Amino acid sequence: MKIHDSILELVGNTPIIRLNSVVQNFPGNYYTKFEAFNPGHSNKDRIAIHIIEQAEKQGLLKPGSTIIETTSGNTGFSLAMVCQIKGYQCILAVTSKSSKDKIEMLRSLGAKVYVCPANVKADDPRSYYQVAKRLHNEINDSIYINQYFNHLNTEAHYLTTGPEIWQQTEGRITHLVASSGTGGTISGSARYLKEQNPNIQIIGVDAYGSVLKKYHETGELDTNEIYPYRIEGLGKNLIPTATDFSAIDLFEKVTDEDSAHTAREITQKEGMFVGYTSGAAFQAVKQLNDRNYFNDQSQVVIIFPDHGSKYISKIYNEEWMIAQGFLDAVHSNQQNEV
C-alpha cells in the first residue's frame, strides 16, 4: 500500500507550473514554484522540519520540550504542525500585522500565541524578536528557532528547493524571483543554483518601508528607510544573517497596493489561490518586464510561497481593501451583490 506515515512526509517536491494568462505578451517563459502544495501550505514547512530534526540529532529536544519562534505566521504554522506530530510544545510571537486568519490557524494547531506590536524597533522589548528571546530565557527545556539568524534556514532551501528547481527545469532556468524576508528561501535556492550555473540571475523582492534593497546596494543599514507597510513576510527592519546578499543579483521594491491587486489578478486569471507575497513576487516581474529586463530566451521561475486562504481577512476581503485605500467601493465586487 502507498501510505505515508505522517503528513510530514509530504513536505517538499512541490510542482512547477507554467503561468499563462498573466504573462501574455511577455517575452520568454514564466513558471511558479507553487509552495502552497506543502502540507502546511507554505515554503516554511521546509525549514521547520529541517531545523527541528537537526535539533533532535544534537540532543537539544526531548518529548515535551518547548519550541519558540518569531513569525509572521507561516513559519509558526509549520512549526506548530511539526510540534503536534513530534510531541513538543509550541510558543509563537507574532506581529500584529499578521492576518487574523493566520493567528487563528496557529491557535487551532495548539500553539500559544503572543501578538506583538508591528511598528516598533527590533530592539524594543515589545517587539516579537525580544518577546521570543525573553520567553526562551524564562522557559526551561526550550529552544529558540531564530529563523532570521539561523543558517539552517538557508541550508533547508539549499538542500531541497534549489535542487528541485534545477531538476524540474532540467537546468534551463535563467532567472529566479523570490520575495525576501528572512532570506532563507532565496539565499539557499540561489546558492545551489549558482553552483550549477553562475549565470542564473537571482532577483530578490523587497517592500517599501524595508531596508534590504539599499543594504544590498550600499552595505548600509539606513533606518530612515523604515516605515510601516502591510505585506507580511516580506522585507525587514533589520539585516538577517540568514540572507546571503552575495548570492542575489538584484532587488526590486514593490508597493502594498500593487502586490495586493497582483495577488488577486493571479487568483482570478490563473486559478491559483495565492498569498500576499506571491502577488509581490509577480509584481516585481511585471515591473522588470516594463523595463525590458527579460528576453525571448528567458526561463523565469517565480516562487509563490504560500496559499491565499491565509489572507481571507485581508487582500481577499473587500472591506479591508477599501479601508486601505486599495479599492474604490464603487469598483468593488460588492456592487454585484443582490
C-alpha positions as CSV (number, residue, x, y, z in Angstrom):
1,M,0.0,0.0,0.0
2,K,1.2,3.5,-0.8
3,I,0.7,5.1,2.6
4,H,2.6,8.0,4.2
5,D,3.4,7.5,7.9
6,S,2.6,11.2,8.7
7,I,1.8,14.4,6.9
8,L,5.5,15.5,7.3
9,E,6.5,13.1,4.5
10,L,4.6,15.4,2.1
11,V,6.9,18.3,2.7
12,G,8.8,19.4,-0.4
13,N,8.8,18.2,-4.0
14,T,6.2,20.9,-4.9
15,P,5.3,21.4,-8.6
16,I,6.5,24.0,-11.0
17,I,3.5,25.3,-13.0
18,R,3.6,27.4,-16.2
19,L,2.0,30.8,-16.0
20,N,-0.3,31.7,-18.9
21,S,-2.8,34.5,-18.8
22,V,-0.9,36.9,-16.5
23,V,2.2,36.8,-18.8
24,Q,0.5,37.3,-22.2
25,N,2.9,39.3,-24.5
26,F,5.8,38.9,-22.0
27,P,9.0,37.7,-23.8
28,G,10.3,34.3,-22.6
29,N,8.6,31.7,-20.4
30,Y,7.4,32.1,-16.8
31,Y,6.7,29.4,-14.2
32,T,5.9,29.3,-10.5
33,K,7.3,27.1,-7.8
34,F,4.0,26.6,-6.1
35,E,4.8,26.2,-2.4
36,A,1.2,26.1,-1.3
37,F,1.4,22.3,-2.2
38,N,3.3,21.7,1.0
39,P,1.1,20.3,3.8
40,G,1.3,23.5,5.8
41,H,0.5,25.5,2.7
42,S,3.8,27.3,2.6
43,N,7.5,27.0,1.9
44,K,8.2,27.4,5.7
45,D,7.4,23.6,6.1
46,R,10.9,23.0,4.7
47,I,12.7,25.0,7.4
48,A,10.5,23.8,10.3
49,I,11.2,20.1,9.7
50,H,14.9,20.7,8.9
51,I,15.7,22.8,11.9
52,I,13.7,20.6,14.3
53,E,15.3,17.4,13.0
54,Q,18.8,18.9,13.3
55,A,18.0,19.9,17.0
56,E,16.9,16.3,17.6
57,K,20.1,15.0,16.2
58,Q,22.1,17.3,18.6
59,G,20.0,16.1,21.6
60,L,18.5,19.5,22.2
61,L,14.9,18.2,22.2
62,K,13.0,15.6,24.1
63,P,9.3,14.8,24.4
64,G,7.6,17.8,26.0
65,S,10.3,20.3,25.1
66,T,9.2,23.8,24.0
67,I,9.9,25.4,20.7
68,I,9.8,29.2,20.5
69,E,9.8,31.4,17.4
70,T,9.1,34.8,16.0
71,T,6.9,34.6,12.9
72,S,4.6,36.5,10.5
73,G,2.5,33.3,10.5
74,N,3.8,30.8,8.0
75,T,6.8,29.6,9.9
76,G,4.7,29.4,13.1
77,F,2.1,27.3,11.3
78,S,4.7,24.9,10.1
79,L,6.4,24.7,13.5
80,A,3.1,24.1,15.2
81,M,2.3,21.3,12.7
82,V,5.6,19.6,13.3
83,C,5.3,20.0,17.1
84,Q,1.9,18.4,17.2
85,I,3.2,15.3,15.4
86,K,6.5,15.1,17.3
87,G,5.1,15.9,20.8
88,Y,6.6,19.3,21.5
89,Q,5.1,22.5,23.0
90,C,5.0,25.5,20.6
91,I,5.0,29.1,21.6
92,L,4.9,31.8,18.9
93,A,5.5,35.6,19.0
94,V,3.7,37.1,16.0
95,T,3.5,40.6,14.7
96,S,0.1,42.4,14.9
97,K,0.4,42.8,11.1
98,S,-0.3,39.1,10.7
99,S,-3.7,38.4,9.4
100,K,-6.4,37.2,11.8
101,D,-6.7,34.1,9.7
102,K,-3.1,33.2,10.3
103,I,-3.3,33.8,14.1
104,E,-6.4,31.6,14.4
105,M,-4.8,28.9,12.4
106,L,-1.8,28.9,14.8
107,R,-4.0,28.6,17.8
108,S,-6.1,25.8,16.1
109,L,-2.9,23.7,15.9
110,G,-2.3,24.1,19.7
111,A,0.3,26.9,19.6
112,K,0.4,29.5,22.3
113,V,0.4,32.8,20.5
114,Y,1.7,36.2,21.7
115,V,0.6,39.1,19.4
116,C,3.2,41.9,19.5
117,P,3.0,45.4,18.0
118,A,4.3,45.5,14.4
119,N,5.6,49.1,14.2
120,V,8.2,49.1,16.9
121,K,12.0,48.9,16.6
122,A,13.6,45.4,16.6
123,D,15.3,46.1,20.0
124,D,12.1,47.4,21.6
125,P,11.1,44.9,24.5
126,R,7.6,44.7,23.0
127,S,8.9,43.6,19.6
128,Y,8.3,40.0,18.6
129,Y,12.0,39.4,18.5
130,Q,12.5,40.5,22.1
131,V,9.4,38.7,23.4
132,A,10.6,35.4,21.9
133,K,14.0,35.9,23.4
134,R,12.5,36.7,26.8
135,L,10.3,33.6,26.7
136,H,13.2,31.4,25.7
137,N,15.2,32.7,28.7
138,E,12.3,32.2,31.1
139,I,11.2,28.7,29.9
140,N,13.4,25.7,30.8
141,D,13.9,23.0,28.2
142,S,13.1,25.3,25.3
143,I,14.9,26.2,22.0
144,Y,14.5,29.4,20.0
145,I,14.4,28.8,16.3
146,N,15.5,32.3,15.5
147,Q,14.9,31.9,11.7
148,Y,16.4,35.3,10.8
149,F,19.8,34.4,12.2
150,N,19.8,30.6,11.8
151,H,22.0,29.2,9.0
152,L,19.8,26.1,8.9
153,N,17.0,28.2,7.5
154,T,19.2,28.8,4.4
155,E,20.5,25.3,4.4
156,A,17.0,23.8,4.2
157,H,16.4,25.5,0.8
158,Y,19.9,24.7,-0.4
159,L,19.2,21.1,0.2
160,T,15.6,21.0,-1.2
161,T,14.2,24.0,-3.0
162,G,17.2,24.8,-5.1
163,P,17.8,21.2,-6.3
164,E,14.1,20.7,-7.1
165,I,14.0,23.8,-9.3
166,W,17.2,22.8,-11.1
167,Q,15.9,19.3,-11.8
168,Q,12.4,20.3,-12.7
169,T,13.6,22.9,-15.2
170,E,16.3,20.5,-16.5
171,G,18.8,23.2,-15.8
172,R,17.2,25.6,-18.2
173,I,16.3,28.3,-15.6
174,T,17.7,31.7,-16.4
175,H,16.1,33.8,-13.6
176,L,14.8,33.1,-10.1
177,V,12.5,35.6,-8.5
178,A,11.6,35.3,-4.8
179,S,10.4,37.5,-2.0
180,S,13.0,38.2,0.7
181,G,12.1,38.3,4.4
182,T,14.4,36.1,6.5
183,G,16.2,35.5,3.2
184,G,16.4,31.8,3.7
185,T,14.4,30.7,0.7
186,I,16.1,33.0,-1.9
187,S,19.6,32.5,-0.4
188,G,19.5,28.8,-0.1
189,S,17.9,28.3,-3.6
190,A,20.3,30.8,-5.1
191,R,23.4,29.3,-3.6
192,Y,22.6,25.9,-5.1
193,L,21.5,27.3,-8.5
194,K,24.6,29.5,-8.8
195,E,26.8,26.4,-8.2
196,Q,25.2,24.7,-11.1
197,N,25.2,27.8,-13.4
198,P,26.7,31.1,-12.1
199,N,24.9,33.0,-14.9
200,I,21.4,32.4,-13.4
201,Q,20.1,35.8,-12.3
202,I,18.7,35.9,-8.8
203,I,16.1,38.7,-8.1
204,G,15.0,39.5,-4.6
205,V,11.7,41.2,-3.9
206,D,11.6,43.9,-1.2
207,A,8.9,46.1,0.3
208,Y,8.9,49.9,0.5
209,G,9.5,50.5,4.2
210,S,12.2,47.8,4.4
211,V,16.0,48.1,4.4
212,L,17.0,45.1,2.4
213,K,17.4,46.7,-1.1
214,K,19.5,49.6,0.0
215,Y,21.7,47.4,2.2
216,H,22.3,45.1,-0.8
217,E,23.4,48.0,-2.9
218,T,25.4,50.0,-0.4
219,G,26.2,47.8,2.6
220,E,24.4,50.5,4.7
221,L,21.5,49.8,7.1
222,D,19.6,53.0,6.6
223,T,17.0,53.4,9.4
224,N,15.4,56.3,7.5
225,E,14.1,53.7,5.1
226,I,12.0,52.1,7.8
227,Y,8.3,52.9,7.9
228,P,5.1,50.7,8.4
229,Y,3.9,48.6,5.5
230,R,1.2,45.9,5.1
231,I,2.8,43.0,3.3
232,E,3.5,40.1,5.6
233,G,6.7,38.0,5.4
234,L,8.4,40.4,3.1
235,G,11.2,42.9,3.8
236,K,12.8,43.7,7.2
237,N,13.7,46.5,9.6
238,L,17.0,44.7,10.4
239,I,19.6,42.7,8.4
240,P,19.0,38.9,8.8
241,T,22.2,36.8,8.7
242,A,20.2,34.1,7.0
243,T,20.2,36.3,3.9
244,D,23.2,35.7,1.6
245,F,23.3,39.0,-0.2
246,S,26.3,37.9,-2.3
247,A,24.0,35.3,-4.0
248,I,21.4,37.9,-5.0
249,D,22.0,40.0,-8.2
250,L,19.2,42.5,-7.9
251,F,16.5,43.7,-5.5
252,E,13.2,45.1,-6.8
253,K,10.8,47.0,-4.5
254,V,7.1,46.7,-4.7
255,T,4.2,48.5,-3.0
256,D,1.5,47.1,-0.7
257,E,-1.3,48.2,-3.1
258,D,0.3,46.8,-6.3
259,S,1.1,43.5,-4.6
260,A,-2.4,43.1,-3.3
261,H,-4.0,43.6,-6.7
262,T,-1.5,41.4,-8.4
263,A,-2.2,38.5,-6.0
264,R,-5.9,38.9,-6.8
265,E,-5.1,39.0,-10.5
266,I,-3.2,35.7,-10.3
267,T,-6.0,34.1,-8.5
268,Q,-8.6,35.3,-11.0
269,K,-6.7,34.6,-14.1
270,E,-4.6,31.5,-13.3
271,G,-6.9,29.8,-10.8
272,M,-4.1,29.7,-8.3
273,F,-5.2,31.0,-4.9
274,V,-2.1,32.8,-3.8
275,G,-0.9,34.8,-0.8
276,Y,0.2,38.4,-0.5
277,T,3.9,37.7,-1.0
278,S,3.1,35.7,-4.2
279,G,1.5,38.9,-5.5
280,A,4.6,40.8,-4.5
281,A,6.9,38.4,-6.3
282,F,4.9,38.6,-9.6
283,Q,4.5,42.3,-9.3
284,A,8.3,42.6,-9.3
285,V,8.3,40.5,-12.6
286,K,5.8,42.9,-14.1
287,Q,7.9,45.9,-13.2
288,L,11.0,44.4,-14.6
289,N,9.2,43.4,-17.8
290,D,8.1,47.0,-18.2
291,R,11.8,47.9,-18.2
292,N,12.6,45.2,-20.8
293,Y,14.6,43.1,-18.4
294,F,13.6,39.8,-19.9
295,N,14.0,38.5,-23.5
296,D,12.7,35.6,-25.6
297,Q,15.3,33.2,-24.1
298,S,14.3,33.9,-20.5
299,Q,13.1,31.0,-18.4
300,V,11.8,32.6,-15.3
301,V,10.9,30.8,-12.1
302,I,8.9,32.7,-9.5
303,I,8.5,31.3,-6.0
304,F,4.9,31.6,-4.8
305,P,5.5,31.0,-1.1
306,D,2.0,30.4,0.4
307,H,-1.7,30.0,-0.1
308,G,-4.4,32.6,-0.4
309,S,-6.5,31.1,2.4
310,K,-4.3,32.8,4.9
311,Y,-5.4,36.2,3.7
312,I,-9.1,36.0,3.5
313,S,-9.5,38.8,6.1
314,K,-7.0,41.0,4.2
315,I,-6.4,41.1,0.4
316,Y,-9.4,38.9,-0.4
317,N,-11.7,41.0,1.8
318,E,-13.4,43.8,0.0
319,E,-13.8,45.9,3.2
320,W,-10.2,45.6,4.1
321,M,-9.1,46.6,0.6
322,I,-11.3,49.6,0.7
323,A,-10.1,50.6,4.2
324,Q,-6.5,50.6,3.0
325,G,-7.4,52.8,0.0
326,F,-6.6,49.9,-2.4
327,L,-10.1,49.6,-3.8
328,D,-12.8,52.2,-4.5
329,A,-16.1,51.0,-3.1
330,V,-17.7,51.8,-6.4
331,H,-15.5,49.3,-8.2
332,S,-15.5,46.5,-5.6
333,N,-17.3,43.2,-6.1
334,Q,-19.9,44.4,-3.5
335,Q,-21.7,46.2,-6.3
336,N,-22.6,42.8,-7.7
337,E,-24.4,41.7,-4.5
338,V,-28.2,41.4,-4.7
